[in-house]
Amino acid sequence: MSEHLTIVDHPLVQHKLTLMRQEGTPTAGFRQLLREISQLLAYEVTRELEMTTKTITTPMQDMDAPVLAGKKLALISILRAGNGLLDGVLELIPSARVGFVGLYRDEETLQPVQYYFKVPEAMEDRLVIAVDPMLATGNSSVAAIDLLKKSGAKNIRFLCLLASPEGVARMKEAHPDVPIITASLDEKLNDKGYIVPGLGDAGDRMFGTK
Ligand code: URA
């Protein structure tokens, strides 16, 4: 993947995203739409996966058939909102390995602090797809990618639903080698670090908390 930022402008993705953005969309509908969109985004983020062939036997004859090459990929959910994207992607790639990164924001320093980190073995040999619906300030995304690189990951992609120009710039500066795939590049961040027009707090909307 050569582009640093890919916006998936498929009509189904854009239509579902509009439904998700609307404040009247209930929790169950929001979750269902997120699941559907994440499958479509997963299709895009895996478009250039490396392939090899293996010899199989159909009822008619032998053939060299295409299969994915290398180790199974690793999906990394950045807690907690990442879990909403993870579910849909896993449905499309059920054999993927899964890891979790938990970060919270220290209210004094405003810096992300790690509270959980568990990833599959042999990260250096896998395509690693980090998922988090909102690339807002980019602080937690950059910190999560730092941790993934420390664990050995070399081939990382970042999958999100919405991105802000500020978050994309921050990621490009810190991790220019990590392509970002998103459904929309929104206008800006507000003074509380929320994406506008955005969709509000993704975690609250998908889990029904407030
Ligand atoms: N996290 C969210 O859930 N929403 C935003 O707009 C920004 C960060």
Residues whose N, C-alpha, C, O or C-beta is under 5 A from the ligand:
A	BS01	URA	M134 A136 G193 Y194 I195 G198 G200 D201 A202 G203
